[in-house]
């Protein structure tokens, strides 16, 4: 029996020694998509944005609230008041120096995804109530005009009727030279939504670029259909 095994090793190739080959050595293989080691914890990499400290402006007052297993933050500044509720995967703490730190409460993929997001939302709240945000839009087109009348933004965008948009109470809209619109306020998300709703009425068309565009927006123009060349 030993002689037969030795002769087999001399005659077979080296590949037959690896699992899965059937040239003389028969081995059983088990397919697995994940290899786990008992007692080994998987640690998610910390978010580069989430680990940055948040500086609290001197003219802003913050209140940390405990809502069961979740936390809440309320900020008050010269421009307004905002609040946010944190999920269980994220926690916020205030150090003795006054700065805020947002960290993960659990070592899970969902917590890793929310870490940087809620750090950004928290920072936007503090900047919003102390300095504010603004979004500018430009009207491009012959006869396109805008004007503010009694807390209503009136747009002339080439339709058979005027477009009237009520301005939310927590925002300010200013029109310069009839074609430049500035939306300002303390809630960055609400400002972006209102500016997007203005642009949605007449997005820039791809041939001449007419429409409502954000300041600095690059509109790629298409080449129009060329007529047949004269022979």
N, C-alpha and C positions, 0 to 999 in steps of 0.2 A: 504493500500500500504506500509506504514512504517513497519507494522508487518511482511509482507512477506520478506522485505529486511533484517530485523533483524534476522529472522529465517534462512535466507540463509547464513549469516555470521557465525552463530553458527554451521551449518551443513557442510559447505565447508571447505576444508583444507586451510592452509596458502599460499600454492602455487598459488591458484587462484587469489591472490591479485597482483601478478606480471604481467607485460605486456606480452602478448603472450599466456597466459593461457586461456582456454575456458571452464573452469569448473564453469560456472555460471556468470563470469564477462567477457564481450567481449570487448577487447581493440584493437585498430588499431596500428600497428607498421610499421615504415619506416626504411628500411635498408639503411645504409650509410657507405661508406668506409672511409670517412674523416669527421672530425668534425672541423668546422672553426668558429672562433669568430670574428665578425666584429670589425675593428679597431685594431686588434692584429697583430704585425709584427713578423714573424718567423726569428730568428737570428741564423745563422749557426755558429757552433763552430769553433774557429780560429785554423788554422793548427799549430801544435807544431814545425814543420820544417819551415814553412813560416814566423813565427813571430821572428825567430832568426835574429839578425843583421849581416850584411856582412862587414867584415873589408877589406878596400882597401889597398893593399900593397903599400909601398912608391915608388916603381919603376914602378907603373902602372898609366897610365893616362886614365881618364874616361870622356866621353862626353854624356850628356843626351840630347836626341833629341825629339822634339814634332812632331808627324806625324798625324796631324788632331786630331781625338779623341784618337789616340793610341800614345804610347811612344816607343822610341828606345834607346838603350844603345850601345855605341861603346867603346871598351877598347883596349888600346895599351900598350904592355909590351916588355921586352927584347927578348921574344921568338916569338912574332907575334902579330897579330891584329885580333880581332873578334868583331862581332856585333850581336844584337838580337832585335827583334821587339816584344813588349808586346801586348797582346790582350786587348780589352776594359775592361775586367773584372779585370785586374791587373794593378797596378801602382807602380812605383819605385820612391823613393825620397832620396836625399842625405842630411844628417844633417850637422850642422856646424862643428861637430867633424870629419867629413869626411866619416863616415860609411854610408852604404846603407841600406835601409829598403824597402822590397817588401810587399805590402799590397793589400787588395781587394778593388776594386773600387765600387763593388756592393755586396749586400747581397743576392747572389744567390747560388744555388748548383754548377753551373759551375764555378763560381768564387772561391768557396771553394776548388774545385778539382784542379784548376790551381795555387792556391796560393803557395803550397809547391813545385810544379813542377818548376815554374819559379824562385823561390828562389834558388833552387838547380842548375838550369841551369846558373843563374847569378854568383853564387859562383864558379862553375866549370870554367867559362870563366876567372875570375880573377886569380884563381889558375893556370890555363893552361898557360896564357901568362906570368906569373911570375916564376912558378916553373916547370910546365909541368907534363905530365902523361906518364906512361909506362905500357905495358902489355907484360908478358912473356909467351912463349909457349915452350913445350918440345916435342921432337920427340922420340917415343919409338918404337923400332923395329929393327931387323937386317937389316943393309944396309940403314936405313933411315938417310939422311943427308941434310944439308942446307948450302948454300953459297950465298954471295951477289956479283954480277958481274955487274958493270956499272949501278947502280940504279935499278937493277932487282934482285929479290929474286928467286933463283933457288932451287927447292925442288926435292929430290929423295925419293919417297914414295912407291916404289914397283911397279909402273906402267911400261909399256913398253917404256914410254917416260918421259922426265923431265918436271916438272911443273914450268913455268916461270911466275912470278907475278911482274909487274912494281910497283915500290915504289912511292907513291904520293909525290909531292914536299914538302908538309908541314910535312912530317914524316921522321924519321930515323929508320933504321932497322940494328941491330947488331946481329951477329951470334957468339956464343962462343962454342967451343968444337964440332962444327958441328951439335950439337943436341939442343942447347938452342938458341931460337930466342927472341930478345927483340925489341918490337915496341914502339917508343917514339914520342912525339909531344905535341902540345898545345891544340888540339881539342880532348877531351875525347871521344866524340861520333864517330868521324872518326877513332880513334885508335881502339876502340872496334869493329867497322865494319870490318876494315882490318884484325884484329886478328881473327875474326870469319870466314872470307873468307879463311884464311890459314887453320884453323881447319876443315873447311867444306870439304877440299880435302880428308882427311882421318881421320874421327872421330874415337875415341878409340873403338875397337871392344870388345864385352863383355866377350870373352873367355880367351884371353891372354893379353888384354889391349893394343895391338899394335895400333899405330896411333899418331895423334897430339892432345895433351891435354894442357890445361892451367896449369901454375905453381900452385901447390897445389890442383889441381882438383882431386877429389876422384872418381875413376872408379869402380863401383861394377861389379865384375866378376861372371859369371855364371859357374855352374858346367857342365863339358862336358859330353857327352853321355858315360856311362860306358859300357864295353863289358859284355857279359854273363859270369857269374861266372863258373869257371871250376869245374866240379863235381869230 
